[in-house]
Structures are given as C-alpha cells and as structure tokens.
Amino acid sequence: MSATQAAITQFLPLAADTFDKNKVTPGLLGFVVFAALALGVWGLMKSMSKHMGRVNFEEAPAQAAPAPAAADGSKA
C-alpha cells in the first residue's frame, strides 16, 4: 500500500462522521463550474446576436430567364 492510499484510508473514517450524507452540496467547485458555463453561454449569445444583426434578410431579385431558342433550331 502506498503512502497516499494509507493517508486516504486513515482520513476517510473521520470525514464520514462529520457531514450528513443527505445534505451534501456541490460546494465551491460546483459554483465555479456553473458560473463558467453561464459566462460561456452569455458570451455565445452576445456573439450570435451581433452576427445575426449583420445578416441581410432581403431576397435578391430573381435573374431574368434566358430567351428561349428559336423553334426551327437556327441560331440567331
């Protein structure tokens, strides 16, 4: 058994008695991860809003269809 495993097994019984297993919260790490995700989504939404503002939604006019060829097959 390594020293790390010995230290972990020595302190685990102490930690098991100090908190209620039904009231465990995410803690600081959970808050930091949630805040980072929220900031990322906010930045993406702001960027999307800016890009959508640059989009031109007007349709381009349809190009004129080429004139049909003569019925007799001769080129004009």
LOKE-606399 format. One record per atom (N, C-alpha, C, O): x, y, z; residue in one letter; residue number from 1. Coordinates in pm, 1 decimal. Atoms other than C-alpha are relative to their C-alpha. Layout:
// residues N
SITE        c1        c2        c3  aa    i
SITE         X         Y         Z   A  NUM
...
***
This chain:
// residues 76
SITE        c1        c2        c3  aa    i
SITE      84.5    -117.3       0.0   M    1
SITE       0.0       0.0       0.0   M    1
SITE      89.3     124.0       0.0   M    1
SITE     183.8     132.3      78.4   M    1
SITE     -82.7    -118.8       6.8   S    2
SITE     142.8     338.1     -93.6   S    2
SITE     -35.8      96.4     113.1   S    2
SITE    -135.3      78.7     183.3   S    2
SITE      21.3     -97.0    -107.9   A    3
SITE     168.6     632.6     142.6   A    3
SITE    -127.6      80.2     -22.9   A    3
SITE    -197.6     115.5      72.0   A    3
SITE     121.7     -76.9      31.5   T    4
SITE    -110.0     817.9     -36.6   T    4
SITE    -124.5     -79.8      36.5   T    4
SITE    -217.5     -26.0      96.6   T    4
SITE     115.2      83.3     -33.4   Q    5
SITE    -351.9     527.0      -2.7   Q    5
SITE     -15.5     -14.9     150.9   Q    5
SITE    -127.4     -17.0     202.2   Q    5
SITE       5.9      12.0    -145.2   A    6
SITE    -262.2     489.9     363.9   A    6
SITE     -56.5     127.0      62.2   A    6
SITE    -134.7     120.8     157.1   A    6
SITE      49.8    -126.8     -52.9   A    7
SITE    -328.5     859.6     425.0   A    7
SITE    -149.1      15.1     -29.2   A    7
SITE    -225.2      61.7      55.6   A    7
SITE     142.0     -12.3      36.9   I    8
SITE    -660.7     847.6     239.0   I    8
SITE     -85.6     -89.6      88.6   I    8
SITE    -188.0     -45.5     140.9   I    8
SITE      79.8      92.5     -81.8   T    9
SITE    -785.3     540.8     426.5   T    9
SITE      -0.3      40.8     147.1   T    9
SITE     -94.0       8.9     220.3   T    9
SITE      -4.9     -44.9    -138.4   Q   10
SITE    -677.1     696.1     754.9   Q   10
SITE     -98.4     114.5      23.6   Q   10
SITE    -159.0     121.3     130.6   Q   10
SITE      85.6    -117.0     -19.3   F   11
SITE    -878.7    1018.7     699.6   F   11
SITE    -144.7     -20.6     -45.2   F   11
SITE    -231.6      58.3      -8.2   F   11
SITE     136.6      21.8      45.8   L   12
SITE   -1187.3     874.6     531.2   L   12
SITE     -98.8     -27.8     113.7   L   12
SITE    -208.6      27.8     111.8   L   12
SITE      96.3      21.7    -108.8   P   13
SITE   -1349.2     743.3     850.4   P   13
SITE     -31.4     128.5      77.0   P   13
SITE    -143.6     146.0     124.5   P   13
SITE      24.5    -126.4     -68.2   L   14
SITE   -1307.1    1088.2    1008.2   L   14
SITE     -94.4      87.7     -81.4   L   14
SITE    -182.3     152.9     -25.0   L   14
SITE      85.4     -82.9      85.8   A   15
SITE   -1469.8    1261.1     710.6   A   15
SITE    -141.0     -56.2      -6.9   A   15
SITE    -236.3      20.0     -23.5   A   15
SITE     131.8      61.1       9.8   A   16
SITE   -1758.5    1013.9     705.9   A   16
SITE     -89.2      39.5     117.5   A   16
SITE    -211.4      42.7     103.5   A   16
SITE      78.7     -35.1    -117.7   D   17
SITE   -1868.5    1117.8    1053.9   D   17
SITE     -30.5     149.6       9.8   D   17
SITE    -111.9     189.5      93.1   D   17
SITE      13.6    -145.2     -17.9   T   18
SITE   -1850.4    1494.8    1000.3   T   18
SITE    -111.7      62.9     -81.2   T   18
SITE    -149.6     176.4     -52.2   T   18
SITE     106.0     -61.7      80.6   F   19
SITE   -2122.2    1552.7     739.4   F   19
SITE    -117.0     -95.5     -16.9   F   19
SITE    -103.1    -217.5      -8.4   F   19
SITE     121.3      77.0      23.7   D   20
SITE   -2476.3    1440.5     674.6   D   20
SITE      -5.6     -34.3    -148.4   D   20
SITE      -4.8      55.9    -232.3   D   20
SITE      -2.7      42.4     139.3   K   21
SITE   -2484.8    1236.9     353.5   K   21
SITE    -123.9      46.0     -77.1   K   21
SITE    -121.3      48.8    -200.1   K   21
SITE     121.9     -46.7      65.2   N   22
SITE   -2837.5    1365.2     279.6   N   22
SITE       2.5     150.3     -28.9   N   22
SITE     -86.2     200.3     -98.0   N   22
SITE      -7.4    -145.0      17.8   K   23
SITE   -2728.8    1733.1     283.7   K   23
SITE     130.3      44.8     -65.2   K   23
SITE     176.3     156.0     -39.2   K   23
SITE    -124.9     -35.4      66.6   V   24
SITE   -2414.8    1732.2      70.6   V   24
SITE     -31.8      96.2    -114.1   V   24
SITE    -124.3      72.2    -191.7   V   24
SITE      20.3     -99.8     104.8   T   25
SITE   -2391.2    2036.1    -158.7   T   25
SITE     118.2      -1.8     -96.7   T   25
SITE     222.9     -57.4     -63.7   T   25
SITE    -108.6       0.6      97.7   P   26
SITE   -2178.6    2093.4    -472.4   P   26
SITE     122.5      79.1      45.2   P   26
SITE     233.8      48.3       2.7   P   26
SITE    -112.8     -75.5     -52.2   G   27
SITE   -1960.6    2347.3    -291.5   G   27
SITE      54.8     101.4     -98.4   G   27
SITE     -10.4     137.2    -196.5   G   27
SITE     -64.3    -104.2      79.4   L   28
SITE   -1721.3    2597.9    -441.3   L   28
SITE      29.7     -46.4    -141.8   L   28
SITE      10.6      30.0    -236.5   L   28
SITE     -31.7      50.7     134.1   L   29
SITE   -1614.3    2379.2    -733.6   L   29
SITE    -125.1      -3.4     -87.4   L   29
SITE    -119.3      34.0    -204.5   L   29
SITE     125.0       1.6      75.8   G   30
SITE   -1975.2    2330.8    -842.6   G   30
SITE     -42.5     139.4     -41.1   G   30
SITE     -89.4     159.2    -153.2   G   30
SITE      34.3    -137.9      33.0   F   31
SITE   -2036.4    2705.5    -827.5   F   31
SITE      90.5      54.8    -108.8   F   31
SITE      42.9     120.9    -201.1   F   31
SITE     -94.5     -51.1     100.3   V   32
SITE   -1721.7    2785.2   -1027.4   V   32
SITE     -30.0     -59.5    -137.4   V   32
SITE     -28.3      12.3    -237.4   V   32
SITE      32.0      64.3     128.2   V   33
SITE   -1810.9    2532.7   -1298.9   V   33
SITE    -129.2      57.2     -56.4   V   33
SITE    -136.2      87.6    -175.5   V   33
SITE     127.6     -56.0      45.7   F   34
SITE   -2169.8    2661.2   -1317.8   F   34
SITE      17.6     143.5     -47.6   F   34
SITE     -38.6     181.4    -150.3   F   34
SITE     -22.8    -139.3      38.9   A   35
SITE   -2052.8    3024.0   -1331.9   A   35
SITE      76.6       6.7    -132.6   A   35
SITE      46.2      91.5    -216.4   A   35
SITE     -75.5       1.3     125.3   A   36
SITE   -1802.3    2941.8   -1610.0   A   36
SITE     -90.8     -38.0    -117.9   A   36
SITE     -81.4      21.7    -225.2   A   36
SITE      95.1      37.2     105.8   L   37
SITE   -2074.8    2768.6   -1813.9   L   37
SITE     -96.3     113.9     -29.5   L   37
SITE    -127.0     140.2    -145.8   L   37
SITE      92.4    -112.1      19.2   A   38
SITE   -2311.1    3061.8   -1760.0   A   38
SITE      68.1     113.7     -76.3   A   38
SITE       7.7     172.2    -166.2   A   38
SITE     -73.3    -105.0      72.2   L   39
SITE   -2045.7    3312.2   -1874.1   L   39
SITE      25.0     -40.3    -144.9   L   39
SITE      17.5      43.8    -234.5   L   39
SITE     -20.6      47.5     136.6   G   40
SITE   -1970.8    3098.2   -2179.6   G   40
SITE    -125.7      11.1     -84.0   G   40
SITE    -119.7      53.6    -199.4   G   40
SITE     127.1      -9.6      72.6   V   41
SITE   -2337.7    3081.2   -2279.4   V   41
SITE     -34.7     146.5     -25.6   V   41
SITE     -82.3     180.6    -133.9   V   41
SITE      27.0    -143.1      17.5   W   42
SITE   -2376.2    3457.2   -2224.6   W   42
SITE      85.8      56.6    -113.3   W   42
SITE      36.1     132.2    -196.8   W   42
SITE     -88.1     -47.7     107.4   G   43
SITE   -2074.7    3525.7   -2448.5   G   43
SITE     -42.7     -50.7    -136.8   G   43
SITE     -39.6      24.0    -234.7   G   43
SITE      46.8      54.1     127.8   L   44
SITE   -2204.3    3293.9   -2720.5   L   44
SITE    -128.4      67.4     -46.0   L   44
SITE    -143.8      94.8    -165.0   L   44
SITE     124.5     -67.4      36.6   M   45
SITE   -2548.8    3455.8   -2712.8   M   45
SITE      26.3     143.0     -47.1   M   45
SITE     -36.8     189.5    -142.1   M   45
SITE     -34.7    -136.4      40.7   K   46
SITE   -2395.9    3804.4   -2735.4   K   46
SITE      63.0      -0.8    -138.7   K   46
SITE      31.4      84.2    -221.9   K   46
SITE     -64.2      11.7     130.9   S   47
SITE   -2180.7    3697.2   -3030.0   S   47
SITE    -102.5     -34.8    -107.7   S   47
SITE     -98.1      20.5    -217.6   S   47
SITE     101.9      37.6      98.0   M   48
SITE   -2477.4    3533.4   -3204.8   M   48
SITE     -89.8     118.9     -31.9   M   48
SITE    -127.3     139.2    -147.4   M   48
SITE      84.5    -117.5      21.7   S   49
SITE   -2686.0    3847.3   -3158.2   S   49
SITE      69.8     100.0     -91.8   S   49
SITE       6.6     159.0    -179.5   S   49
SITE     -75.6     -92.2      85.2   K   50
SITE   -2410.5    4058.5   -3314.8   K   50
SITE       7.1     -51.2    -142.9   K   50
SITE      -7.6      26.9    -236.9   K   50
SITE      -8.1      57.3     134.2   H   51
SITE   -2373.3    3821.2   -3610.0   H   51
SITE    -135.7       0.3     -70.6   H   51
SITE    -142.8      22.9    -191.4   H   51
SITE     133.0      -1.8      60.7   M   52
SITE   -2749.1    3798.4   -3666.5   M   52
SITE     -38.5     140.7     -43.2   M   52
SITE    -115.3     157.2    -137.9   M   52
SITE      26.6    -138.2      39.2   G   53
SITE   -2762.2    4178.8   -3681.1   G   53
SITE      63.8      34.4    -133.7   G   53
SITE      16.1     124.5    -202.8   G   53
SITE     -69.7     -26.2     125.8   R   54
SITE   -2523.5    4170.7   -3978.3   R   54
SITE     -62.0     -72.2    -119.2   R   54
SITE     -27.0     -43.3    -233.6   R   54
SITE      58.0      79.4     108.5   V   55
SITE   -2733.9    3926.9   -4181.1   V   55
SITE    -102.4      84.1     -74.8   V   55
SITE    -184.9     151.8     -13.5   V   55
SITE      95.0     -70.4      84.1   N   56
SITE   -2925.4    4076.8   -4474.0   N   56
SITE    -110.8     -98.0     -37.1   N   56
SITE     -86.6    -195.5    -108.4   N   56
SITE     109.5      92.4      22.4   F   57
SITE   -3267.0    3912.1   -4485.3   F   57
SITE     -78.6      30.1    -127.9   F   57
SITE    -172.6     -42.5    -160.5   F   57
SITE      72.1     -32.0     122.8   E   58
SITE   -3381.1    4079.2   -4808.3   E   58
SITE      41.2     -96.1    -110.2   E   58
SITE     159.3    -126.5    -127.0   E   58
SITE     -29.7      91.7     109.3   E   59
SITE   -3409.0    3844.1   -5102.7   E   59
SITE      55.6      78.6    -118.2   E   59
SITE      12.1     190.5    -145.2   E   59
SITE     -53.8     -62.0     120.2   A   60
SITE   -3204.4    3926.3   -5410.3   A   60
SITE    -103.1     -13.4    -111.9   A   60
SITE    -175.1    -113.1    -117.6   A   60
SITE      96.4      12.7     110.3   P   61
SITE   -3411.9    3999.2   -5721.4   P   61
SITE      34.3    -118.5     -88.1   P   61
SITE     151.4    -149.6    -110.0   P   61
SITE     -20.4     117.2      85.0   A   62
SITE   -3460.6    3697.7   -5944.6   A   62
SITE      62.2      44.3    -132.2   A   62
SITE      23.7     146.8    -188.3   A   62
SITE     -63.4     -33.2     127.8   Q   63
SITE   -3239.3    3698.0   -6253.4   Q   63
SITE     -96.6     -33.3    -113.0   Q   63
SITE    -176.7    -126.2    -103.2   Q   63
SITE      87.9      23.0     115.3   A   64
SITE   -3414.3    3720.8   -6590.7   A   64
SITE      36.4    -132.3     -65.1   A   64
SITE     154.1    -165.4     -79.5   A   64
SITE     -22.0     128.5      65.6   A   65
SITE   -3457.4    3384.9   -6760.3   A   65
SITE      52.3      25.7    -141.7   A   65
SITE       7.8     120.4    -206.6   A   65
SITE     -50.3     -20.2     136.9   P   66
SITE   -3261.8    3349.1   -7087.9   P   66
SITE    -111.5     -22.8    -100.4   P   66
SITE    -202.7    -102.6     -79.0   P   66
SITE     102.9      10.3     106.0   A   67
SITE   -3465.5    3390.1   -7406.2   A   67
SITE       0.7    -139.2     -57.9   A   67
SITE     107.7    -196.0     -79.4   A   67
SITE       4.2     135.8      56.2   P   68
SITE   -3586.2    3057.7   -7546.6   P   68
SITE      57.0       0.3    -142.5   P   68
SITE      45.8      99.5    -214.5   P   68
SITE     -58.2      12.7     134.7   A   69
SITE   -3410.6    2934.4   -7862.5   A   69
SITE    -111.7      -5.2    -103.6   A   69
SITE    -226.3     -38.4     -73.2   A   69
SITE      98.3       0.7     110.0   A   70
SITE   -3584.2    2961.9   -8197.1   A   70
SITE     -54.5    -141.4     -17.2   A   70
SITE      16.1    -239.4       6.6   A   70
SITE      66.4     129.3      14.9   A   71
SITE   -3832.0    2681.4   -8270.9   A   71
SITE      56.7     -81.9    -114.9   A   71
SITE      48.0    -204.6    -112.1   A   71
SITE     -49.9      74.8     114.8   D   72
SITE   -3667.4    2589.2   -8601.7   D   72
SITE     141.6     -50.8      20.6   D   72
SITE     195.0    -120.4     -65.7   D   72
SITE    -133.1      53.2     -29.4   G   73
SITE   -3330.8    2518.6   -8439.1   G   73
SITE     112.6      87.4     -52.8   G   73
SITE     229.1      56.3     -28.4   G   73
SITE    -106.6     -87.5      50.8   S   74
SITE   -3141.4    2801.9   -8614.4   S   74
SITE      40.8      96.9     108.4   S   74
SITE     -38.8     137.0     193.4   S   74
SITE     -51.7     -94.1     -99.3   K   75
SITE   -2922.9    3028.9   -8412.5   K   75
SITE      -8.8     139.9     -57.4   K   75
SITE      17.8     161.2    -175.6   K   75
SITE      16.0    -136.2      46.8   A   76
SITE   -2984.3    3398.2   -8434.5   A   76
SITE     127.7      77.0      10.0   A   76
SITE     131.8     194.7     -25.7   A   76
***
